[in-house]
């Protein structure tokens, strides 16, 4: 294998070459647009959803934007609207909260107070379910749930968990990619982010029937930041306001191989151990005279111990066994959730260290409960069909990806191999998207874009915001120092005030502004306390 530095240069050259070539073709701007504007069919759903001033909407959009209108079918988007709470009303803000594959409507209903605060309360908030999420264009790569279960159980979640793990991931994801091609090649070809971007602009067009101005106001987090960058690249002259929080590195995502999560995992864990030691006895992992660096080493040693010999919790055969993969999943989940789950991670790890089985059983549920609740809304097939439709890199043999795996694995000593399997899957993908954005993401938008990131974000570190800052002209990066994935999971009044001022007045924070988190993850406080501090929108 090549040395790390050699491969890094080769990878960057590949990214730049692909971007330059695709920019020259610019095929994405040639597809026909339907100029006829159709109104959204809104229904008052306040009593059904249990929140006043909420509406469910439906809008027919082209199923396939590459076909002439006369030969095209339509797809009905499901949309949720939460009305503005302040006057004067300034229009609507469209949202996407990530995934890909997560429906917007469920999330917006649950987080309406937060979204209204972030946007200043003077906008209606519009959450369209992107195609491939919720009940919009559902897919199923497996027709037999038993086969799905067997494949899931046999596929390692970490490529470095054993000598044969990488090969097993390759073989089982290759089989999964073949299943999706066999069963969902048609619908899967219609789910790319380029098509989702066109759907969102159809929503903007439809809002002009209600008197709006035809310009896009958008807030995206996580994968929603990739959608935002595609919207900005495809429709720069229509972007009036755009705030992207937890920014994906668009060129890396476009290739299907990202370095951000591997590089940020140990940074987030070190911030976790620092907050633990600073919190004292309220953190289960705290020990007198123990430093944050020493605690980090203890957690790393625990993970390596479980990799060599999985840890048996308790004296009987029915008790749980802690594996390398379980520790990785728990830490990744909790550090993503920040204030919501970060403190539970301390109890989980401590229970393994001292072999406290009852506490282990209790805390492993607490660490993962937020994502357990979401499972009913998440379709893993949709997630892969969307993500891999966007990815450009393809591989034929395991040797084609070994250098990439080695490079990402060696980026850090903690969890660097945790999500490599999803990159491998996209490298093996067979479903061809009808349209895929393949440009360089360079755009001069109508009004500048606000980018937000944290160095302690385990999934989308601030490096992604700085990468977008280079391609989106006049954009500004706002740093917040919360531990968690996006401001929602590490909220602070400073960041909320800044984003509200941006949406309401167009006021950008000064370049170099840093917002501190109001509460640490061991404070027992979270989003509601921050909103109370900030005030109701």
Phi, psi and omega in degrees: 000150177293152170300158184304315184295322179296316180294322180301316179294320180295320180297316179296322178297320178298315179299314182293321180296314180297318181296317182294316181296315183288329178297322182295326182285317177049038183296334187296339182272357185268346184290143186291145175247140176277113185283345180288129182259126183247139181285151173283136179270100184266143174231130178295119183242019185302314183289325181288318185270347176079019175224130181295153176058044172242142185225142172258134182233159175227140180217128177276128177233162177299136177290320183228107183287352180273351181262150172300153183303323184293338183252008189260147169265176180242159176235136180264120177274138171267133188225140173246136176239129171249122186290150175301150181252356181232156173250152357282147177289137186252359181128214183229147173244125175274147183229154166213128188255009167116202185124259355292161179110003182260130179290140182284327190295315180298316181294315182298321179298318182286329187247024186301319182299317180294314183295319178297321178295315182296331183256003173093356174082356184258007178243142162292140179257125184247121178243093174282137170286113180298152176305136183092007178233156181057232180259008180270111180057056180293150180225162178208108182287334178251128175273344181242113183294334177294318178296322178297316182296317180297314180297320180296316182293328183275343183274118178299146177270349178229131184284348182250014184285341178199176180292335183254001186298316182300314179297322179294317177300315179302310185293315183286325176288331175296319177295320179295316179299322178294321177300314181295323178293320181293319189258338187223031182295326183285300180297324180297333180284353186249016190242014183291163179295331177299317177292321178299319178300318178295321177300316181297322179289333173294324176295317177300316178299317182296327180291341176292334176296333179269006175104004179279172194267358177086007177257151184272129168240123194217141174228120180234144174235148178057236177305330178301339176284330174291315175303318179297319180292326175291318176301316180295322181287323183276329185227054187300324184285355181250005182271108179268319175217136175210121176241125182242122186240124185076066196276125172288144170288106191297320182291325176289315177300320180299327177281335182098003181228116184246145178257342185304308182299322180293319181288327186272342183303310180290330178296317179294319180294323179293324176293323176299313181292326177296313179297326179296310181295320178295328183283339179073221188295343178288350174257125184299335183273355182295136173225141177303138177069010178267129178271165178298319179295321179293322178295319176303314180297323178296317180293318178298318180294323178298316179297316180293325176299316179292332177290320181287311180220107178309142189270124179275124179262110176097172190266353187241169188285347181268355184280154186292154175243128183269121180253166173307317181295321182295319179295320178297314182296315182296316182291320179297315180298310185294320181288334172291319184282347173058240183300330184289327187225352186303319182292331180291333179298323179299315179295322179296309182293320179295321180297327178287318182299320183260004178058047177265095187296312179302317179292324177299312181299323180289312187283331178294329175291315181297321181297320188259359190297324181299321180278336173296317179298324183282344187307323182295335182266351185256128173249108185299328179295317178300317181303312182289323180294323178287307184300313185283339172296328181278336187284139185260331185284136177230149181229148178255326183232158179302325180297338181291338184243358185298321180292323177296316179299314181298315182299312182292320179299323183275001179294332182202173181260006184224117172058021182293338182261009191293320184246018178298329180304324180290329176290320178298318181302314181293331177293335181262003190294142183246338181287126183263122178290142177295327176216136178221129177289125183233021181276193185259003176069010177282130183204145169250100184283161180306315174232150185297152181265140175262125182246135183233137178202161177233141175292345183256015176279116187289341184250318181228078182295169186297344176302328178293322178294319179292328176294317178293328179300332180281337183257335180260107186299136176067009176291159182232139178260127173251120179267133168238149187255031178282150174265107183154166184272104181077167182297332182300323182262358174216063192287154175207144182298327180299311181294319181295318177299319182293318181289324177296318178296324178296312183290319185282315187247352185075016183279122178269140171294155177294141177302133182096000178294135179236127178255126176274155177282138182289326183228144171280166185287349178258013181278342185080008180247165183202216188300313183298321179295323177293318179294325175296320178294320181285322184105150180296140176289000000 
